[in-house]
């Protein structure tokens, strides 16, 4: 009888944790949205209003994007700080850098290897063609800084808080990974040319980026992977990045629109080749950590 009561109490406690987690996530998104409006209005008033009106569809000015990513990071940290009763343990978001140099290197190399395969296959299959090479060091460096901000801001929000809060709430780590990855993909809903395959691939990208976090609770590997994935995809190789173009690119590509093998106007993330690479990459990361658990339980 006592064992049955304990089981009922445990189930009730688990449901309560899940509801509290869901409430925290909803409160976070509402608070984040309010802060983005309140903090973002002065940013627009300080000089980005005219620039925003002059944006060519599909092309985003790098200074504007950098301001947006800094704003997103600040509002994320403020929202978490407020929700955690003014005592925010930033290391709880996975932002600790101590002893994580290997993770930064591994994330960077992982992105490079994925694109070596992806872009190499694209060239071999003839679904993309390089038509020009133009080296602009200042543009490449500016975009490198931009995509570092993108990686830090989006990973802090989607992996550090959303995925981390789901894990803290007792949600199964793979269920939590799927929920956070779906949310990550839906963040891109208003991007140009966002259709089913891009939605699926960005969801899978969320799985790839969160695969190490569910084991390590640290953001260094996913930030580095996210950073160089975007930078290599856009400024270096010449694809759109999630439907947007950011400044000049090292390579100029010729590719047909709406092509399932090259992603068309959405970029590489709209291609079946990307789907294949994301699944393989996620499997490699999860397999690596599962083997470590079996070896050192």
Helices and strands as residue ranges (DSSP letters): H 2-43, I 44-48, H 49-53, H 62-83, G 90-93, H 101-125, E 129-133, H 137-155, I 156-163, H 164-168, H 173-186, H 196-210, H 213-216, H 220-231, I 232-236, E 251-254, G 264-266, G 268-270, H 272-295
